[in-house]
Structure formats: structure tokens, C-alpha cells
Amino acid sequence: MAMLPPDPEYTLRGCDGPITCLLFFDESAVSDPDSKNCKKSLICGTQPGSIYVWNLDTRRVQRRIESHKSAVLGLYDLSRSVDSVVECRVLSHGRDGVLYLWQILNSDWIIIGTFSCCSMNFCRAAVATVSSHFVVAVATEEQSGIRLIEIESGEARKTLTPREYNSMPGMCMALTFITKESGASLKLLAGYEDGRVALWDCHSATLLSSTVLHPEPVMCLDYSEQLNKGVSGSADDNIHVWTIDKNTEAICPVQRLQITNPGLNCVLFRDDYKFFISGGWDNKIRLFSTKNHKALAVLSYHRDSVQCVACASDLTLAAGSKDCIISLWNIYK
């Protein structure tokens, strides 16, 4: 008899609206990686525009910040070391067309930077590190455009616009950097409204390749450099697995995985690269093997669409839902 999937290890309730993004944040580990008294937090953004900081030891809200005038689309850890002093920083991306850079001092959140971005769609920003500087990619007001912003200077480095097509591929819907650390050419993957996934060289603002993988707009994508595998989801009932040819840099389809119900909001490779995870419109969280792409578990708890997932360094899985609840799972560790 097959084993039933587990229940959540615990749930977090009390946010003011649907959960739109999640970020595991370990303030002590940032300043002292060998510290045994780490202050582990889970930060979430909500549809009304609030940010909640959850203490994972007490499982209570440590702080609530009224940050944006509309949904918080993304949260990103931008902590850095300056002259041997660690600055704990978080970037928030709002549907109100603003990026806020926050510095965390004694649990207080202080805005130290503000950047304008597009408020026309729901495309989450993507973040990479180039020569110790953070670069953020955001969709632009110009159709199909992507702007690269250097956080430390606040300058727009480049704008990526796919002018090679006779007709534009529509709005940019999903973004993820390939090279997230310095030392290699920075490249960016973008999913578009026409179902296309495209690969960009950020230094030359050159479109390297693109492939139409989905009949519907690309809702989410992720890529693992270690595996040279990407996954993407759309409004249909398929998850596409693909790879990037190392010689031609073409995006090559590998397999199409059919799921029971249509609609995906998020996909994510787990930090150990053994699994990738999806969150769907059918309220389910699914885990797939990265080796053979088989579905290994379907986690059912939420009463509404799963809008975001995140993975902690200890492989704890968090999922945020439209039902305003965060679930935390201890599975396949």
C-alpha cells in the first residue's frame, strides 16, 4: 500500500491577505556562519502590500511592515559585508511599481534605497551578483522589455528588448538569472506572454536564443546550472523540462510532464538539486525528481491556489497560498 503524503510540520496564520512571496532569512548566519544561535526567520509578502517577519523558533510574527501600496511580488536577500561589517539587507518588489531596499538594524526595517519599476504586470524581479554588486532585472513599461538596475549606484545598466522578431513576444512574465554569482558571463532567462522562453547575454544585451515551449503565457520558470536543467509552467496542465545547449546556447525541450489540473504559479529547484517543486492553481504542491522527472509527492493542505514556494538551507519547504496561510513541510530531507 502506497504511503500517504505527510501533513505540514506546522502552519503560520494571521497575515492580512493572500501570501504572494516568501524568503527564508537567517540574520545570525549572515554575520557569523558558524554561529549555533542562529536567528531564523521566514519573511513573507502579502497581496495588500504588507511584509511579515516570522520567528521560526516561536512561530510567531516578530514584525509587520506596511511596505507597499499593492501586492509584494518578491523578496530578496541582499546582505553584504562592508569593511568587515555585515549589513543585513532585504529588497522588496511591489506591484505598485517600486523596489525598496531595506536595512535591518536590531529588528527595525529602514528604507535606504528606492527604485522605480513597471507596475503593469505581475512579473517578479530577479537578482544576481556581479563583482560584489547586486543587479536586479525587472520588466519595463515597454512591451517585452527588461531593465537591469545596479542596486548600489541606482543606475539602469541596460535594457533588453527582443527586436529580432517580426512581432513582439508580449509582456515579460517570469525572470531568473543563470549566473547568480560573479566570475562568469551574466545571463538571464525570461518567459514571455506568447509562451516563449528566451536566453539573454546581459553584458552585450544580446538575445542568444529563444524557444516557444508553452501555448499559454509562461507563468513561472527556474533553472539549475549544476544540472543544466530548466523547468517552466503555464496556465495549461503541463510542466516543461528543458536544457541549454552548451555549444549553441539553444533552449532544447527535454520532456513535457502532464499534471492533473491546469495552472501553475511557481516552480523551484530545491537547494540540494534532487527535486523541483511546483505550486498550482489546484491548491497542490508537487515534488518531482530531477533525475527521472517523476512525480514523487503531491502535498494537499491549502484551500486555495499555492502562489509561492521557498526552500531553507536545512531543506525545509515553505508554501504560501491565496488562503492567507503559510505551510512548512519536512519531506525528503
Summary of the structure (lengths in Angstrom):
residues: 333
radius of gyration: 19.0
end to end distance: 22.2
largest distance: 58.9
contacts: 1130
relative contact order: 0.13
helix: 2%
strand: 53%
